Amino acid sequence: MRVTPSEFEQGYRIFQSKDPRDAMYKTATFVVEHFWGRPREMADGIGVILLTWNQALYRYGTFDFEILEEVLRNNMDVFEEFRIRNILTLTDADKPIIEQLFQLLLDALRIKEGKRKDYKSPVAVAKALHLLAPAFFPLWDDKISKGYNCRYSHHPAQQYLSFAFKMQTLAGELHHLVPPDCGRTFLKLIDEYNFAKYTRNWI
């Protein structure tokens, strides 16, 4: 998937013109950073953000905050390691633990009650992973995943890894174009581009 520097910039600039405050993302990253190392508060913070960010899904029912807290508590050391890395450091050796974390969060964030009980969202998982390690884990949604031929209806963890390696390739080509004072990681900017191109068809 080839993205030219001009197209990359056009995409994220259009996104920023449509949502100049980006309030939800700023709030989400602040909450996780503020409560980092405190699994209960992190789970509360991530949970509230996801319930708002993914309102289209979670209006049918919430997930179990205690299960999310347990996943965070049991894997805090791993999340710590990923938090200080960026997407350019992703290797095949990371695949098993990323698949494991993805599946743990997929189960933790499933709807716990109501007519869509046990429904699982690979999009919510990617959002949680990204909040935990913003420079390492990419964001996606249904249309973005399809745009990169990484449809997650089957084997979502493996498809997410495939998507992550594609984002790594783009990072290798484009990360030097991230404005130094923009306050965003490359993965945030490429998500803005992807959202503009695939989710909204703005470009």
N, C-alpha and C positions, 0 to 999 in steps of 0.2 A: 504494500500500500504506500504509494508515493504522495507526500504532502509537501508542496513547495513552501519556502519561507514566506512568500507573499500571501499564500492561501492561509497558512497557519496564523499569521498576524491578522488577516482580514476576519477570520473566524472568531478569534478571542476578542477582538475589538468590537465586533458586532454584539457578541454576548454581553460585554461590559457596558455597551451603550443601552442595551435593553434592561439590564439589571445592575446599575452602577454601584449600588450599595452592597449587593451580595450579602445581605444581612444574615441569612440563615447559615451560610458557610462560615462566615466570620464567628458567629455565635458558637457553632459546633466545634470549630477548632479551638476556640478559647476555653470552652467547657472542659474538653478532654485534657488540654494542657494544664489548666488550673487544678484539676483533680487527679493528675497523673500519679500513679502509684497507690491509689485508694480505690480498689475494685468496686466497692459498693457505690461510691459517688460517681465513678466513671460509668458504671452501668446505668445509673439514674440519668446522668447527663446524655450519654449516647442514646439511651432509650427515648428520652423526651424529644431529642432532636430527630430520631428516626420516625417517631410517631407523627411529627409535624412534616418532616421532609417527605416521608412516604405515606402521607395521609390517604392517598388514593387506595393504598393497600390496607393500612391498619384501621381504617374506618370500620372494617368488618370485625375487628377484634385485635387485642394487643398480644404481645408475647410475654413470656415469663421472665421478669427482671432478675429473679434469683438465679435462673439458669445462665443468663448472660453474665451475671456477676461471677458465678463459678468458673465459667470459661476464662474470663479475664484474670481471675485470681490464680488459676492453675497454669496459666500460660504467660504470666507477666514478664518473666525473663525473656521469653521468645519475642514478645511484642517490644520489649526494650531494645533488643538487638535490631529488629527491623526498623524501629523508629529512627535510628541514627544512620540508616542506609538510604541510598537513592536507587532508582530503577536501573541505573547503569550497572549496578553491582549484582543484579539478578543472574543466577546461574542454574544449571540443571540440578545442582546439589540442593537447591532450595525447594525443589518440587515436592518432595514428600511432606515436609512440614507445612508448606503453604496449602497443599491439598487437605491436610489434617485440620488446620485452622479454619479453612473455608467450610469444611463439613461440620465442624463443631459450631460455628456461628450460624450456619444454615439451619441446624437443629434448634439452636438457642433462640433464633429470631422467628421461628415459625409461629403462626397464630395459634394461641392456646385454647380458644373457645369460639363459639359462634358458628355460623353457617359455613365459614371457610376455615374451620379448625384444621390445624396441621398443614395449612398452605405455607410453602417455603418460598422465599424471595432471594434469588442470587443478586438482585440489585441492592437490597438492604445489606447483604453481606459485604459487597464491594464498598458501600458507603461506610460501614463500620470499620473495615480494614483500612480504608483510606484515612479515616479520622485518627486511627491508632498509629499510622505510619504514612504521613501525607506525601513524602517524597519517594516512597517505595511502592505502595499499592495503588493501582489506577482505579478510577471510577468508570462505571458503564451503566447503560440502561438497555432496554430491549432493542431499540432501534440502533443504538451504537454497536451493540454486539453483532447484530445482523450486518451492519455496514462493514465490519471487519471479518465477516464470515466465522463468527464465534458464537453461534446460537447456543443458548444455554438450556434449552428444553430437555436435553439429555447430557449427562456427565458435566454438570455445571462447573465443578472444581477444575476439571481438566480444560474446559473451554476458557475459564478465567485465566489459567496459566498461559494458554495460547495467546489470549488477548494481551496479557502482561508482557510477553516476549515481543509482541508487535509494538506495544508502546515503548519498549526498550529500544527497538530499532529506530523508531521515530525520535526518541530522546537523543540517540547518538547523532542523528542528523540535525536536530533543531534546538537542543537544550542551550546552545550558546546564544540563541536569540532571545532568551528570557530577559526582559529588562531588569537590571540589577536592583532597582528600587520599587518593583511592582508589588512586593509582598506576597507573591504566589510561587508555588513550586512549578516545575515544568509540567507535572501531572495535572495540576489544577488548570493550567493554561491549555493543555491538550484536551482536557475534558470540556473546557469552554468552546474550543474549536469543534470538537466532536458533537457537542450539544447543538451548536449553531448549524452544523452541516447535516447531521443525521436525524437528530430529534426534532428540530424545528424547520429544517430546510430553508434557513436564512441565506445560505450561500450555495 
